[in-house]
Every structure is written in C-alpha cells, then in structure tokens.
C-alpha cells in the first residue's frame, strides 16, 4: 500500500483559508480595513475614473500576505515595511504619488516605524501603496485658490512664459484667464494673472483586479500570488 | 574575467533540473507571503552554507589529489578567484531578479532575490562537489 501523499505547502495554506472565515482571529482586522477603505474611497472619489475599492479585496490580501496564524498578523498584516522596503520610502516621500493618494489624516500619522509595528498603520500603508501603484499620473496647471486673480501690464520683450515665471503662475493659467492673449501679446496690454503651478495629478486608474494586485503589489515575488488571492477572495466573499 | 566559464558551468546544471530555476516557486515555500519570505530566508541560508561545505570538500579533495603540489596550489588560487567572481555574479544576477519585481513591496522583491540566490547556490554547490568527486586520490 502506498503511503499517504504529503500535502504541499500550497494545499496546507488553502486548508487554513478554508477555515478562516469561521475563525474570529482571521476577521480581527475587518473593522480597520472597512474604515480605511471607506476613508480612501472618500478621499479619491473625485479623481478621474475612480471606482470604489472593495474592502474584501484588502481582506483577501492580508490573508495572502500573512493570515492569523502568522506572527506578522499583529504587526505587519500587509507585509509592507520590511527592512529597506522601497515601497514605504516611495509612499512617504511626498513626490511619488503618496502625497496624492493618502488621505490627509493618514499622512499625519504614517511613519516608517509605525508602519512596521502598528497593524492599523500597516494596513493603511498597504492600501495607500496599492492605490499609489494603481493610479495613473499626469501634470496639470493648478490655481492656488487663496490668492485671487489680479492685473499685470505687459512689458516690452515679455512673453507668456516670462510673465508666468515672474508672477508665479503658468502659461496655461494665463491663457485660460485671457483667451485673447493665447496667440499674441503686446506692451502695455493688461492681463489677468493668478498664482499657480504645474502639479502632478491623478489622471486615471488601472482596473483593480487580482491580476493587477499580483503584478503591482507582489511583482512576481510569489508566482502563485494571483491564484492565492483569487482563492482567498472567494473564501472572503463566501464567508461574509 | 572568470564570469563566462562560470556561467557555462552553471547553465547545463540548471537546465538538467538539479535546482529550480531562479524565479520558479519553491514547493516548500508556498504558504502566506510572510511564511514564504521566512522559508526562502532559511532556504537561501542553507544553500549558502552548502556552497561553503562544497568548497571545503573541494579543498579537501585538492589536498589528496594525485597531482604535483604546484597544480594543486594553482587550482586553490583559481577556486578563490572563482568564489569572488561567483559572489559578484550572484549579487548582480539576483539584484536583477529583484529589480524585475518593479515597484512591488520590499518583501516581494526580497523573495525574488532570495529565490534566485538559493537556486544559484544550489547549482554552485552541486558543481563544486562534482568537480571534487572527479579528482583522482593519491
């Protein structure tokens, strides 16, 4: 008689997922995830093409990343923030998209040390980084709203570029405020100007699927990541 | 300088299935991502230790080699050069594996690097043992 076939690591992992929904430990972060997803959905709602993030996808992600049986579950459930994690550096740098995707309240509290030790911050950082990776970016002239428009007089030799530079504005803003000046300006002409600058903006979104999460969050670190995420997501949805 | 022969030595062994190619999932490291990272760290450490043991085995075989001492000394020198070149190659190659994870989180990039290092070390250890076994003893 053949000895019973030893289960693979993947089969054992699936078994733990099969029993997860009924185990309160595996649902311990539900409220944190729901709150965080609600906050980020509100924060990003006005960006072009945004579709609400499904909190159950994030729950499935933490089941794939750690799970309640892992020692990391109470510290880094989303696994972002290991030593020298470039993802955390990008998220907190303030110039790679984190400044756009993170709600202001998160920006105030998220720090490298807390992301590594506080599960709430780790989940927020993981969600933030996922959204940073799913966003498409562009550049757009944006008016600085507290400063109202004002008039300037065109000097000899001026161009829209030189006026924009001198006044702390952009050519696009000056053109918008002075439709007739788009083609030609002349000395002593009065132009309306408003302070502004070209800024990085979210111009659209990748569709947030398990395939996209596997590619953009895991990057092939685990060739079975998408299979695992699909399996965990099905279990989460079944157990709700 | 020694990189090309080293690559030639690695390529046939890897294709013969002695170790999973870098990037391929290692069966025992197949749980959650946290488990997988810890498992790959252990696997890579074991494979690194295996290379050290295989080098020692080759040095032992060189001491017992039925050949003139000057040839054994030259072979030891080549082994030292090979070790340095291999370490540099492994760091660069596994750095490439990690870099091809793009903007993934750090633990995922580290998994790619470790998987590569374990696979390369496994091939290197096998190659060194095979070379040691081929030396005729005094």
Interface residues (C-beta under 8 A of the other chain):
Chain A: X8 X9 X10 X12 X13 X63 X64 X65 X66 X67 X69 X70 X71 X72 X76 X78 X79 X80 X81 X82 X83 X84 X85 X86 X87 X88 X90 X126 X129 X133 X216 X217 X218 X219 X220 X221 X222 X223 X224 X225
Chain B: X23 X24 X25 X27 X28 X29 X30 X31 X32 X33 X34 X35 X36 X37 X39 X100 X101 X102 X103 X104 X105 X106 X107 X108 X109 X110 X111 X112
